Amino acid sequence: MVPVLVAHAGEKELFYLPKADDVRFQEINKVDNEKGWPFTVEEGLLACIYAAGKPLVMFLVEDGLEADNITPKLRSINVSPDPFEAIFGNMAVNDLIADEGGNNEVRLELFSAFYEIGKRLCEQPRGSLVSPGEL
């Protein structure tokens, strides 16, 4: 039997240091003719972990393998309706974010829907891999 790691009060504390098994994942992908897809790739993982007492939602994609040729190399961006996190926090990896004509307001609106899904993902048991469409 696999142990279920539910969110605990300590996980939501400001100074809690998250561990790898605290992350929750959901596979997501763009559906044909979908409007409002904020990413430049068509599939990836939505991930959520509590950081500094609040949900931190990320979009992750595999980008080959690490030097050991076993471990996947991941790239990620913060998915947040907060302008500082969504715009300035993603400056180094903004090639995963759809351009939307440089309109930051549109980017924040598109991120908002995925952020809400990510927050619900954070309420799942720690270590979860949720199937597409479950949230």
Secondary structure, 3 states (H helix, E strand, C coil): CCCCECCCHHHHCCCCCCCHHHCEEEEEECCCCCCCCCECCCEEEEEEEEECCEEEEEEEEEEEECCCCCCEEEEEEECCCCHHHHHHCCHHHHHHECCHHHCHHHHHHHHHHHHHHHHHHHCCCECCEECCCCC
